[in-house]
Structures are given as structure tokens and as C-alpha cells.
Amino acid sequence: MPSSAPHDVPRPEYPRPQMVRPDWLILNGSWQFETDAGDSGLERGLRERELSGTITVPFAPESELSGVEETDFMEAVWYRRTVTIPAAWAGRRTLLHFGAVDHDATVWVNGVEVARHRGGFSPFTADLSAVARPGEEATIVVRARDPRQGPQARGKQSTRYDNYECLYTRTTGIWQTVWLEPVPDAHLRRPRITPDVATSSFTVVTPLSANRPGSSVRVTVSDGDGVAATATVRADVDLAPSVRLELPAGRVRLWEPGAGFLYDVRIELLDAGGAVTDAVDSYAGLRSIAIDGKRVLINGRPVFQRLVLDQGYYPDGLMTAPTDAALLRDIELSVAAGFNGARLHQKVFEERFLYHADRLGYLVWGEFGDWGAHDGHEQSPTASFVTQWLEVLERDVSHPSIIGWCPLNETSQVIHDRVSQLDDVTRGMFLATKLADPTRPVIDASGYSHRVLETDVYDSHHYEQEPSVFAGDLSGLGKDEPYVNSADDRPISLPYRGQPYFVSEYGGIWWNPELAGTEQDAARSSSWGYGQRVRTEEEFHSRFAGLTDVLLDDPDMFGYCYTQLTDVFQEENGIYRFDRTDKLDVERVRAVQIRPAASEAS
């Protein structure tokens, strides 16, 4: 791993673990900062002058770790920092990378605009070659606009001043790592690595910035015993050279749930004389996903998906984990409670989380933070939802831990006889996902409105708290009459067609030990959860077992997703507290889940 991150810099680890280069310079740490309440900063000269405050990047100004802790609405914010580009990078282009900036970002370097980007969950890059050379100073200025009004992919960020129910403190501006990286003029772009279990092979597609006469791409796959396969292909005729590497019979090892075996992958760009001009280190897992009737198969066998809803919020960092170890710890807590994966809910997680999931064999569904598109009458996601989602797919498509895609969540609109904007965007995001990645199942929208007839997976969200009623509601799946969300008994989904089905949100059992014995209504001002709050921990365990047993015992159910891993602010239905400490007997939760599910035995 590169070592260009000083020990006193927050979040110093390399931020892009599937495409590692040896040279890089992290820009996390102290930046100048100023809020711009009226978004008039450009007219007032904020681009040119020193800013009035400071902030610790990559933490959002609303967070404690940023040092700002401003939780009111900020229409725009400004950042400024001057850095010296290492002289050792001479002869190469300097790229400025942003992991995520919420929401509309403009970047100037030495007074010249170098990037504009819309979307708070996806990365973007600026080429600084025309404005700052190695050995020179680069003054970086970032304006991030985060308007309160209008459709915008916000995820779980509150549109009120306060947090309420299942909506939380906002994130404005930079909230993931910022860093510099040198590359040659002709360089490797993000590779796409696709496993093929049937042929024990990987296909590696490597987009290039340019083709040079006589150049080639060499890909090497290694395991603990050394090189397992290597292949070289011309790089002077195709903008994205592709190679297929078949593993020898004795070197085949599958990536399995709970056992995330990874192969090392090195990709090199060679010039006409065979010299390496660019190289990146990556990794890959050999695993397959298939659909057989109502079953979802991993490596050819049914694996019941015992998922937990993970919202990825932290008390001190909000959407940004305080440390890399905190990302890993969340997976370990989930596994300790008996879950084998998660829905990464209403947020595109930091790529380092996926790296840990890849290593541990932890199953995840990749999701977009699409909430924020309701205009008061209908949900109206914009074209930018599609563009942002495509950027997410480009970043994450090669991670073996991702076993399904979920572009939208809980869209809700009555089916009528006219095509709506929601219909167009839902279908657009579904088709874009299938085109970008035909190897994984896609659910058009998790819960509520299924508006794409051919969606690979069908689901519902059901927070009924009484197990016997829950069982009755879900009893029709074997007859192809599953529980379907509706709006006041009016249809909001196209008909079910026999797809794999799961309850992708259930439970949400409201439990705060400190409120035990208090009146529910009196507790509502400081605590929120689904349904009737349980009065004792024993009542929690009884309800959890009753609801979960219904799902485990259904031979036509391929999985579930329990709400949720941790409490988040006032929402107190987590297995763990918001600070990740125990609030109940986790071993009892685990014991309910680890028995075989009916669909695994059939």
C-alpha cells in the first residue's frame, strides 16, 4: 500500500483499493473554510480571497470531527488549500480526485475552473496538467452547493431543521478523501474485472486514456503460491483492451459467503519496447450469481441472504466513518449478530467498506441514496439520478461482495394510465444497470413501487410487529400471491411474475433499555421506531424470533433484510446502539438466524 499519508492526517489509508498506484498525495486535513448562506460567494470574491475559518477534511461541516459542527442549512460552502505538487512527478499528469462532495461542486485551481460535478455520492476527477505542473504550487478552491429546495438525491438527510423519524443530520460539501495522483499521458483507467465460474476465468477490460503505436496491456493474476495466469493483448487498436485469464485447475478457489478469497491482479501498460509505462494493482474474487425460479444462487447453490439494513452513519462523522477500522468493525458486528450481509441503505458507501466486505465474504446490495425527489404531489427524480448512478456502477462493478443492485428505494406512486417521470427514471436506472452489469440481479426499486415488469427481483417492506399477522400477510408467496405494498389499497406496482422474492425491510423493533417502563407517547420526543415499542428485552427477543422464523421457514423466500444494524440518532431500532456498544444479548439474535432456512434445504 502507498505510504504518502502522514500519520497525523485523518483517514490516511489509500482510498481506492481496487486500483492502487504507488505514488499519491493525500489532501485530507486542515483546509480553509467558509459558509455562504446566500450562495453569493462568487460575486463577493470568495474564489480569490482567503477564507475566514478552517475545517478538517474529509469530514462534513455538520459533523463533530470536522471542527465546525454547523447543523443548520448551508446553501453553499467554500474550501481553499494550497499544496505543492511533488517535483518527482515531472513528466506526468497530475489528477485531483474527490471521493464524494455533496452536492453540486465546482473546482478551481490557480483561478481556473477544472471541474464541475453534480451528485453527493459519486467520485469525480480533475486533470491539473494545464494549470499546475510538478514542483509548482496549486491553490485549490471548491464551492459545494447544497440547496434546501428541489429534487435532489439526498438519501436520509433531513429536509427539516431537526432530525426526525428516520431522517438525519445533513451532509454538505466534502465528505470523502481528497487526493492527488500522477499518471503518464497514456495511462490505465479503471479496470472492469468480471469473474466466470463456469470457465474458472476472469475477463479484464482496461480502458485507456490513449492508444500508442506498439503498446500492449499485460494482466497477471496471482494467489498465495505465485502467478496463476497471465496474458498480454495489444493496446494500440482498442480503446478498452480485453483479456481473458483462465485459472489452472489446481489454482481455482471460489469467493464464498463468509470466506472472501481474493486473487491479486496486476495490470501493466507497456510501450513498444516492452517497458512498463503505467501499472495498477487490483484484486478479484471468483464467484457467480444465478437465478433458478424463486431462488438466488451463489456459486450454483442457494444461499439464504440474512441481511441487515446498514445506513452507515456515525455519531461523530455522520456519513464519514471516523476511521477505516470503524468500517471493518461494522461488518464484524453484523456477522457477530448472525447476518451474512447488508443492504447498504440510502447511501453509496466509501469504497474502503467494500474492500473489507470483499475480504470477509460479506454479501452486500449496492444502493443509491435516491430519497429527496418528492415534489409534494409525485416523486420526480431527475436525469441526474441516472448519471450519478452510472458513476457509482463504474466505481463498484468489480467488487465481488456486491451481489445485487438497488437503484431506488420506496418509490410510491399510484399506477395510472400515463407514463410519469418516475416511470421514465425508474426504467432508465434499471436499464442502465443491466447494461453496465448483466452479471448481477437488479431490483427496480426496493419496496413499494415496482414499475419495471421484468425486474429480476421482487420484494416488499413490511413492518408488521405481530408475528402471527406477519405470517398471514406473507402466506401467499407459494401461490404466486406475495405480499405487495400499496397506497390506501390502490396499486403502486406492476404485477408479480414469479421472480425471486424477499422482504427487504422488516422488524425495526423499537427498543431503548433506558425507556423501559415509560409511557410510549412520552418517549416519542426523543425516540422513534416502528410500531409498538417493546417493554422489555425479553419481549424484543420473542418478537425478533417470531418475525424472523416466518421468513426462514418459507421455502419460496430467498432472504430478508432486518431493520437495522445500529440505532441512528433518534431512530432506536438497531441491534446495537449508535455508538456501536451492546444494548441487548447479541448471541440470542445470532442463535435465531444461524439455523438452516427452508429455501437452502429445498
N, C-alpha and C positions, 0 to 999 in steps of 0.2 A: 504494500500500500504506500502511496506517496507520502512524503514527510514534510510538506511545505506548510504545515499548520502549527503555529506556535502553541505552546501548552496553555497559555492564558487566554486563548481565543475560544469563545463559546462555539459549541457544535463543530469541533475541529476535524471530524472524520471526513473522508472523501465522499462527496455526496452522490456520486453516480457509479455504483458498484458493478454495473454490468458493462461499463465502457471506461476502463481505467487507463490513463496515461501517466507517465512518471513525473511530468512537470506540471505544476499548477500552483496557484497562489490564492489562498482563501482571503476573502474580504469581510468575513464576519468580525464583529467587534464594534468599536465606537465610531459612529457617524454623526455629523451634524444633522439636526432635525428641526422641523418647524411645521406646526399645523396651519392650515389655510382654510378657515371656516367658510369663506365665501367663494373659494376656487378662483381667486383673483390674483394669485401669486405671480403668474406670468406677467401680468400688467404692472405689478408692483415691484418687479425686479428680483424675485426670489431665485430665478435661474442664475443670475450673475453675482449675487452677494453672498456673504457668509450667513449661515442660518443661526437662529437665536438659541437653540437648545441642542441636546445630544440624545442619542438613543443607542441601545445595544442591539445590533443586527445579529441573528435573524429573527428576533422576537418582535411581534406586532406591538404598536404603541399602547394598545389596550391592556397588555399583559404586564404582570409584575416584573418579569425578567427583563423587559425592555428598559426599565428605569423610568418610563414615562407614566404608565398607568392612567391614561386618559380613556374613560369608557363612554364618553358622550359621542354623538355622531361627529365624524370628521369628513367633510365634503371632499377635502384633498389634503395630502400631506407631502412634504418635500424632504429629500435626503441629499447630503452632499459629502463627498470624501475625495481626497487627493491621494493617489498612490503612484509609486514609481514602477513602471513595467521593467522587470528584470532585464538587464543588458544581455544576459546569457541567452535570451530568446531571440537575438538578432537573426534575421533571415527567415523568420516565421511570422505568421499572422497571429494576432492576439484576439482571442474570443472572450467576451464578457458574458457569463452565464448567470441567470436568475432562476432559482428553483421554483419560486412562486411569488407573485406580487398581486395583492387584492386591491383594486380590481382592474382599472384601466391605467396602464403605466406608459409614461414617456420617459426616455432616457437620453440625456445629452452628455457628451464627453468633450471637454475643452470647447464648450459652447456650440457644438454641432450635434444636431439630433441624429442618433444612431439606431433607435428602436422605438416602435410603438407596439403595445400588446394589450389585448383585451382578455380578461379571464383570470380569476383568482386562484385557480387550481393547477394550471399547466405551466411548464417551463418555457423560457424563451432565451434567445442568444443574440448578442450584438457583436459585429465584427468591427474592431477598433483600428484596423490597419490604415485607414485613410486619415485618422485624427490623432493617433499617438503611436510612436514607434518604441521598440525596446530601448531602455535606457532613458526614456523621457517620462515626465510626469503626465498623469491623466487625471483630470478633475471630473469626477462622475457626479452627475446630478440626476435625481429620479423624482418625478412627480407621480404620485398614485392618486387617482380619483376614485372615490367610493361613494357614489350618490345614494342618498336615502330612498329616493323615489324611483319608480320604473322597474320593469322586469330585469332581473339580474340573477345569475346563478350564485346564490348566497349560501347554500347548504343550510346549516342550523343557526345561522346568525340572526339574532333578533332584529326585527324592524321597529320595535318599540324602544324607548329609552332603557327600560329594565329588561332583564331576563324574565321569561315566563314559560310555564309548562315545559315543552321540550325544545325551547329556543334559548340560545345562549349568547354570552358576550361576543360582540363583533370582533372581526379581524380586519384591520386596514393596513395596506402597504406591504412591505417586505415581511414575509414570514417563513421563508426557507433560505438556505445558504446562497450567498453570492460569491462568485469566484472567477478567476482569470485562468486561461489555458492557452498555450501556444500550439499552433498547428502549421504544417507546411502549406504552401499554396494548393497543392493537390493532396487532399487528405481523406481519411476514412470518416464517414458519417455513421450514425447509429446503426449497428447491425441488427438484422432480424434473424433470430435463431429458432427454427421450428423442429421439434422432435418428431420422429416417426417410429413408433414402437414396432409396427409391423415389419419394418425392414432394418430395425436396430440402427438407425441413422439419424443424422442431423442435416438439415438444409440451412446453410448460412448465406443470407443475402446481404451484401455490403454496399450500400450507396456510397458514391464517391463525389467529391466536390468538382472533380475534373478528370478527364482521361488523358494520359500521357503516352506517346508512342513507345511501344515495347514494354509497358508496365504490366504488372501482374499482382494478384492478391493470393496470399498463402494463408491457409487456415489450418491450425493444429489443435487437435483435441487430445487432452491428457487426463490420466487418472493418477492414483497413488503409485502406480507401477511405471509411470512414464508416458511416453507418446503412445496413444492408442490408434490414431488415424490422422492423416494429413493429406491435403490436396491443394493444388495450385491452379488458378484459372487466369486467363488473360484479363487485363483491366483496361485495355485500350480500345475496346469495341462496345462495351455495355456500360451504361451509367450506373448500374447496380449489379455487378458480377455476382453470380450464384454458384455455390459449390455444395455437393452432397458428400458427406463423410460417413461411410458405413463402418460400424464398430466390429472388430473381430469377435467371434462367438465367445471366447473366453474373457472378454472385457466388457460384456454387456451387464449393466446394473441399472435397474429401474429406479426412478424417483418415486417414492411411495408415500402415502399419507403417514405422517409420524416418523419418516425416515427419508429426509431430503438429500439423497445422494446427488452431488453435483460434479460434473466434468469441468475441468479448466479448458477455456477456449482462448487461443491467441490468434489474432488477426493481424497480418502484416501487409503493407503496401510496398512493393518492390519496384525499383526503376529498371530500365532496360538492361543494366549491367548486373542486376540481381541484388543490389544493395537495398537494405530496408530504409525507406524514407518516412514511414509512419507506422505505428503499431499501437494496438489497444489490447488489453486483457479483459476477458469476459468469462462467463460460465454458462452452463446449460444443464437442464435436467431432462432425462429421457422418460417421458410419461405420456399417456394417451387419455383422451376423454371421448366417450361414445354414448349414444342413446339407444336403448333397447326397450321399446314400448314405454312404460312409465318409469323405467329405471335409468339412472345416470351411472355409467360405468367409468371407473378409473383403472387404467391398465387391464381392461377387459373384465373386471369384476365389480359387482355393486358395492359401493362404499356409502353407508348412510352418513349424510352430512349433518353432523351435530354442531351447528354453527351458533355463534353468539354475535349479537349486534355490537360492534365496536365503533364508537364515534370519534375516538382519537383526540379527546380534549384533556387538558392538564390544568390543575388549579393555578400554576404559576406561569405556564407558557401558552395557555389556550390551545390553538391548533398546532403549535410547535412543541414537540417533546423537549423537555429541558436538557436531556442527554440522549445519546444513542442507546445507552443501557436501558433507558426508560422504554424505548420502543421494544426492545427484546423482552423486557420484563412483562409487558402487557401480553405477549404471546405465551410466556411461561405461566402467567396467572390463568389465562384461558385454558391451557392444557391441564393445569392442576385441578380445574373445576370439571374436567371431563369433556370439554369441547375439542373438536379436531379442526376447527376453522372458524372463520368470521365473515360476516358481511361488513365490509369497510364502509360505514354508513354516512352518506351525505357529505363526503369529503374525499378528495383524492389524497391518499396518504403519502407521506415522504417516501421516496424510493428506498431509503435505508430500511424501512419497515418490511418492504417486500423482500429485500435481501435476507433479513432474518427469517422470514416465512419460508423462503426458498431453502435455506439451510436446514430448517427444522421439519420440513414436510408438512407445513401448516396450510390448510386449504383456505383460500380467500376468493370472494367475489369482488371484482373491481367495480366501483360505482362512481357516478358523477354527483356533485353537490348541486342538484338542479332546483332545489326549493328557492322560491323568490320570483316566480313567474306569474303569480296570480294578480290580475288587474282589477279585482273586485267583482267581476262577472264570470270570466272564464280564465283558464290558465293559458297564457300566451308566451311560451318560450320563444326566443328569437333565433335567428340564423346563427348567432354567435354561440349558442349552446352546441350546435353541431361542430363548429370549428374548434371550440375548446375541447370537446370530447375526442376529436380526431388527434389533437396534440397529446392527450392522455394515452390514447391507444398506441401512438407511436412510441411513447416513452416506455410503456409497460408490457407490450405484447410478448416479449421474450421471457418473462418471469414464469417459471413453472408452477409456482404456488397459486397463480390465478387460474381458477377452474371454471369461471363464468363471468359474464359481463352484465352489468345492470345500468344502462344509461340514465334511467329516470326512476323516480320513487314517488309513489302515492299521488300520481296524477288523478284527478277526479273531475269528470265532465260527462254529463248525460249523453248517451248515443242518440244522435238525431240524423236527419236526412241530408245534412250538408257537411262537407268536409271543412273542418276547423283548422285553425293554426296549430292547435295541439296535435291533431291528426297528422298534419304535414311534418311537424318536427319529430314526433314520435317515430313515424315511419322513416324519416331521414336518418335519425340516430340509429335505428335498428339496422337499416341497410348499410350505413357507413360502417357499423361494427362488423357485420357479416362480411363485407368486402375487405376490411382491414384484417380480419381474423376469422377464417372459416373453420378453425380447429376447435373452437370453444362454443358452448351453448350461450345464447343471448336471450335474456328476458326483456321484453319491450319496456315494461315498467313494473317495478316491484309493488305488488298490492294494488288494489283499486282498479284503475282503468287499463285493461288490456285492449289496445286499439290496433294491434297488428295480428291478423288472423293466424299467420304462420309462425308466431313466436315459438322459439324452441322449448320454452319452459313456461308453465302457468303457475300462478300462486295466489295466495291471499294473505292479508294481515288480519289477525283475529285475536282480540284481547279479552274475550270472554274469560271470566275468572272462576267459574264453577265447572269443574271437570266433567260432570255428567252432561251439562248443557253443551259444553265444548265438544264432547264425543258425539252427541246427537247432530250438531251442526255439521260435523265433518264425516258423517257416516255414509254419504252418498258417493264417495270417490270411486269405490269398486264398481258402481253402476254408471260411471262417467257423468255423475251429477255432483261435482265438488262444491264446497262452499265457495261462493263468489261474492266479493264486496259489491255493494250497491249504494245508491244515494236515495234515501227515502223510498226504497223499494223500486226505484227506477234503474234500468240497466245502464251501467257505465263501461261495460266491457263487451267485446265480441265473444261469441260462444266458445266454450272449451271444446277441444278437438282430440282429447286423449293424450295430451303431452305429459311428460313428467311433471309432477305437481308436488309442491311443498308449501308449508305455512312459514313464510319468510319473516314474519314477526308474530310472536305470541308471548304470553306471560306478562312481562312488565310488572311483576308483582311488587307492590308498593310496600317497602319495609324500611323503617328507620327505628332502630332499637331505642334511641333516646326519646321517641314519641310514644313508645308503648304505654298503653293505658290512658292516653289523652284522647280527647274528642277529635274526630276526623276533621270537622269543619274548622275547629280552632287551629289545627295544624296546617291548613291549606296555604296560609300566607307564606310559610317558609318551606313547604314540602309539597311535591307533586308526584303523582304516579297514576297508574291505570286502575280503574275500578275501585273496589272497597279495600282500603288498607288493612293488611293483616295485623292482628293484635299481638301475636307472639311469634317467636322464631319457629316454634313447632308448627304453627299454622302455615307459615311460609313453606316449610319443607313438605307438608302434606299437600298444599296446593301445587307446588312445583312438580312433585312426583305424579300427582293425578293428571295434570295437563300434559306432561311430557310422556307419560305412559300411553296416552291416547295416540300420540304421533309415532312412538316407537312400535306400537302394536299393529299399525295399519300397513299391510303388505304392499299397498299401492303408493305409499308415501316415500319419497326418496331422501327426505331430510327435513330439517326445521331450523329456525333461527330464533333464539331466545333473546328477548329484550331485558337486560343488556349486560355488558361486562362490568361497567362501573357506574356508580352514580355520576351525574354531571350537573353541577350546581344544584338547583332546586329539584331536579328530577332524580328521585331516590328509589330507583327500581333496579339497581345494579347488584351483581353478585358480590362486588367489592365496593368500598367507599370510594369517593372521588380521589382521595389521596392514595388509593391502592391498598389500604390496610383492610384486614378482615372485618366483616360485620356479621358474619354467620358461619356456620360449620360448612366449609367448602367441601370437605370429604363426603358429606351426605349428598351434596349436589352432584358430585362426581359419581357416587355409587348408583344414583338413579340412571345416569346416562351411559355407563360403560357396558351394560348388558347388550347382547345382540339385538338388532332391530329386525322386525319381521321381513322387511324387504331384502335384508342381507342373507337371510336363510332360504329365501324362495329361489 
